[in-house]
Amino acid sequence: MKKIVLFILTVVAVSFSQAQDNKVNPIIKDFGPVYEIPDAVEKPDPKLNYKLLVDLVMASSKPDTINLGIEAACTLLNLHGVGGVPKEKINMVMAVHNAAGYTVLNNEAYRARYKTDNPNLPMIQALLDAGVKIVVCGQTLKKRGIDPSTLAPGIGVATSALTTITTYQLKGYATIKW
């Protein structure tokens, strides 16, 4: 009898620990999975309106791999969502510049440059669908010879990333740099 009780307790404990290890995607369904942390003492406040500015400068490590900064932006949204913040209370802007400028090319331009499809496009579309405003630095476009017509659909052009960042900081946005 003791063996049966011990076995049942073990199964319950393992099931409970595995349930806590399941990743969730409350806002961006296919990218940036996060863990629920029910015992967390510091959590996002669902009553607040979050204003998030992502300063994206990093490129992908290899052309056929996703940009970890774009994935981190998906994770950031999901972290707020898992904390109970509704998508409608999160305003995110992503300012893309420097080497990251190439990650927002449409598939045709990306393929012409790197001989592979742009692996970032599904994440970019998921962010846009979640209401994220994505702009690329016009100065980066000029300096790197990127034609604005070759950007992925939905990507806007800013005068510069620097002025975008300072403008949104003055509007109260918290800046996160990747």
Contacts in CASP RR format, 6 or more apart in sequence:
PFRMAT RR
TARGET T0000
AUTHOR 0000-0000-0000
METHOD contacts of the structure
MODEL  1
MKKIVLFILTVVAVSFSQAQDNKVNPIIKDFGPVYEIPDAVEKPDPKLNY
KLLVDLVMASSKPDTINLGIEAACTLLNLHGVGGVPKEKINMVMAVHNAA
GYTVLNNEAYRARYKTDNPNLPMIQALLDAGVKIVVCGQTLKKRGIDPST
LAPGIGVATSALTTITTYQLKGYATIKW
20 35 0 8 1.000
20 36 0 8 1.000
20 38 0 8 1.000
21 35 0 8 1.000
22 35 0 8 1.000
22 36 0 8 1.000
23 33 0 8 1.000
23 34 0 8 1.000
23 35 0 8 1.000
24 33 0 8 1.000
24 34 0 8 1.000
24 35 0 8 1.000
24 36 0 8 1.000
24 78 0 8 1.000
24 82 0 8 1.000
25 31 0 8 1.000
25 32 0 8 1.000
25 33 0 8 1.000
25 34 0 8 1.000
25 78 0 8 1.000
26 78 0 8 1.000
26 81 0 8 1.000
26 82 0 8 1.000
26 84 0 8 1.000
27 77 0 8 1.000
27 78 0 8 1.000
27 80 0 8 1.000
27 81 0 8 1.000
27 87 0 8 1.000
27 90 0 8 1.000
27 130 0 8 1.000
28 74 0 8 1.000
28 77 0 8 1.000
28 78 0 8 1.000
28 123 0 8 1.000
28 126 0 8 1.000
28 127 0 8 1.000
28 130 0 8 1.000
29 126 0 8 1.000
30 122 0 8 1.000
30 126 0 8 1.000
31 71 0 8 1.000
31 74 0 8 1.000
31 75 0 8 1.000
31 122 0 8 1.000
31 123 0 8 1.000
31 126 0 8 1.000
32 71 0 8 1.000
32 72 0 8 1.000
32 74 0 8 1.000
32 75 0 8 1.000
32 78 0 8 1.000
33 75 0 8 1.000
33 78 0 8 1.000
34 75 0 8 1.000
34 78 0 8 1.000
34 79 0 8 1.000
34 82 0 8 1.000
35 82 0 8 1.000
36 82 0 8 1.000
37 43 0 8 1.000
37 82 0 8 1.000
43 83 0 8 1.000
43 84 0 8 1.000
44 50 0 8 1.000
44 79 0 8 1.000
44 80 0 8 1.000
44 81 0 8 1.000
44 83 0 8 1.000
44 84 0 8 1.000
44 85 0 8 1.000
45 85 0 8 1.000
46 83 0 8 1.000
46 84 0 8 1.000
46 85 0 8 1.000
46 86 0 8 1.000
46 89 0 8 1.000
48 85 0 8 1.000
48 89 0 8 1.000
49 89 0 8 1.000
49 90 0 8 1.000
49 91 0 8 1.000
50 80 0 8 1.000
50 85 0 8 1.000
50 89 0 8 1.000
50 90 0 8 1.000
50 91 0 8 1.000
50 92 0 8 1.000
50 174 0 8 1.000
51 91 0 8 1.000
51 168 0 8 1.000
51 171 0 8 1.000
51 172 0 8 1.000
51 173 0 8 1.000
51 174 0 8 1.000
52 76 0 8 1.000
52 90 0 8 1.000
52 91 0 8 1.000
52 92 0 8 1.000
52 93 0 8 1.000
52 173 0 8 1.000
52 174 0 8 1.000
52 176 0 8 1.000
53 92 0 8 1.000
53 93 0 8 1.000
53 94 0 8 1.000
53 95 0 8 1.000
53 165 0 8 1.000
53 168 0 8 1.000
53 169 0 8 1.000
53 173 0 8 1.000
53 174 0 8 1.000
53 175 0 8 1.000
53 176 0 8 1.000
54 69 0 8 1.000
54 72 0 8 1.000
54 73 0 8 1.000
54 76 0 8 1.000
54 92 0 8 1.000
54 93 0 8 1.000
54 94 0 8 1.000
54 95 0 8 1.000
54 175 0 8 1.000
54 176 0 8 1.000
54 177 0 8 1.000
54 178 0 8 1.000
55 95 0 8 1.000
55 97 0 8 1.000
55 161 0 8 1.000
55 165 0 8 1.000
55 175 0 8 1.000
55 176 0 8 1.000
55 177 0 8 1.000
55 178 0 8 1.000
56 67 0 8 1.000
56 69 0 8 1.000
56 70 0 8 1.000
56 73 0 8 1.000
56 94 0 8 1.000
56 95 0 8 1.000
56 96 0 8 1.000
56 97 0 8 1.000
56 100 0 8 1.000
56 103 0 8 1.000
56 177 0 8 1.000
56 178 0 8 1.000
57 97 0 8 1.000
57 98 0 8 1.000
57 99 0 8 1.000
57 100 0 8 1.000
57 177 0 8 1.000
57 178 0 8 1.000
58 67 0 8 1.000
58 68 0 8 1.000
58 69 0 8 1.000
58 99 0 8 1.000
58 100 0 8 1.000
58 178 0 8 1.000
59 67 0 8 1.000
59 98 0 8 1.000
59 99 0 8 1.000
59 100 0 8 1.000
59 101 0 8 1.000
59 102 0 8 1.000
59 103 0 8 1.000
60 66 0 8 1.000
60 67 0 8 1.000
60 68 0 8 1.000
60 103 0 8 1.000
60 119 0 8 1.000
60 120 0 8 1.000
61 68 0 8 1.000
63 110 0 8 1.000
63 113 0 8 1.000
63 114 0 8 1.000
63 115 0 8 1.000
63 116 0 8 1.000
64 114 0 8 1.000
64 116 0 8 1.000
64 119 0 8 1.000
65 119 0 8 1.000
66 119 0 8 1.000
66 120 0 8 1.000
66 123 0 8 1.000
67 100 0 8 1.000
67 103 0 8 1.000
67 120 0 8 1.000
67 123 0 8 1.000
68 178 0 8 1.000
69 100 0 8 1.000
69 178 0 8 1.000
70 94 0 8 1.000
70 103 0 8 1.000
70 120 0 8 1.000
70 123 0 8 1.000
70 124 0 8 1.000
70 127 0 8 1.000
71 123 0 8 1.000
72 178 0 8 1.000
73 92 0 8 1.000
73 94 0 8 1.000
73 127 0 8 1.000
73 132 0 8 1.000
73 178 0 8 1.000
74 123 0 8 1.000
74 126 0 8 1.000
74 127 0 8 1.000
76 92 0 8 1.000
76 176 0 8 1.000
77 87 0 8 1.000
77 90 0 8 1.000
77 92 0 8 1.000
77 127 0 8 1.000
77 130 0 8 1.000
77 132 0 8 1.000
80 90 0 8 1.000
81 87 0 8 1.000
81 90 0 8 1.000
87 130 0 8 1.000
87 131 0 8 1.000
91 173 0 8 1.000
92 127 0 8 1.000
92 130 0 8 1.000
92 131 0 8 1.000
92 132 0 8 1.000
92 133 0 8 1.000
93 132 0 8 1.000
93 133 0 8 1.000
93 134 0 8 1.000
93 135 0 8 1.000
93 164 0 8 1.000
93 168 0 8 1.000
93 173 0 8 1.000
94 127 0 8 1.000
94 132 0 8 1.000
94 133 0 8 1.000
94 134 0 8 1.000
94 135 0 8 1.000
95 135 0 8 1.000
95 137 0 8 1.000
95 158 0 8 1.000
95 161 0 8 1.000
95 164 0 8 1.000
95 165 0 8 1.000
95 168 0 8 1.000
96 103 0 8 1.000
96 104 0 8 1.000
96 134 0 8 1.000
96 135 0 8 1.000
96 136 0 8 1.000
96 137 0 8 1.000
96 140 0 8 1.000
96 155 0 8 1.000
96 161 0 8 1.000
97 136 0 8 1.000
97 137 0 8 1.000
97 139 0 8 1.000
97 140 0 8 1.000
97 160 0 8 1.000
97 161 0 8 1.000
98 137 0 8 1.000
98 140 0 8 1.000
98 161 0 8 1.000
101 136 0 8 1.000
101 137 0 8 1.000
101 140 0 8 1.000
101 141 0 8 1.000
101 144 0 8 1.000
101 146 0 8 1.000
102 110 0 8 1.000
102 113 0 8 1.000
102 144 0 8 1.000
102 146 0 8 1.000
103 118 0 8 1.000
103 120 0 8 1.000
104 120 0 8 1.000
104 124 0 8 1.000
104 134 0 8 1.000
104 136 0 8 1.000
104 151 0 8 1.000
104 152 0 8 1.000
104 155 0 8 1.000
105 113 0 8 1.000
105 118 0 8 1.000
105 146 0 8 1.000
105 150 0 8 1.000
105 151 0 8 1.000
105 152 0 8 1.000
106 118 0 8 1.000
106 121 0 8 1.000
106 150 0 8 1.000
106 151 0 8 1.000
106 152 0 8 1.000
106 153 0 8 1.000
107 117 0 8 1.000
107 118 0 8 1.000
107 121 0 8 1.000
107 152 0 8 1.000
108 150 0 8 1.000
109 147 0 8 1.000
109 150 0 8 1.000
110 116 0 8 1.000
110 117 0 8 1.000
110 118 0 8 1.000
111 117 0 8 1.000
111 118 0 8 1.000
118 152 0 8 1.000
121 152 0 8 1.000
124 134 0 8 1.000
124 152 0 8 1.000
124 155 0 8 1.000
125 152 0 8 1.000
127 134 0 8 1.000
128 134 0 8 1.000
128 154 0 8 1.000
134 154 0 8 1.000
134 155 0 8 1.000
134 156 0 8 1.000
135 155 0 8 1.000
135 156 0 8 1.000
135 157 0 8 1.000
135 158 0 8 1.000
135 161 0 8 1.000
135 164 0 8 1.000
136 146 0 8 1.000
136 151 0 8 1.000
136 155 0 8 1.000
136 156 0 8 1.000
136 157 0 8 1.000
136 158 0 8 1.000
136 161 0 8 1.000
137 158 0 8 1.000
137 160 0 8 1.000
137 161 0 8 1.000
137 162 0 8 1.000
137 164 0 8 1.000
138 148 0 8 1.000
138 157 0 8 1.000
138 158 0 8 1.000
138 159 0 8 1.000
138 160 0 8 1.000
139 159 0 8 1.000
139 160 0 8 1.000
139 161 0 8 1.000
139 162 0 8 1.000
140 146 0 8 1.000
140 161 0 8 1.000
141 147 0 8 1.000
141 148 0 8 1.000
141 157 0 8 1.000
148 157 0 8 1.000
151 157 0 8 1.000
158 164 0 8 1.000
165 175 0 8 1.000
168 175 0 8 1.000
169 175 0 8 1.000
END
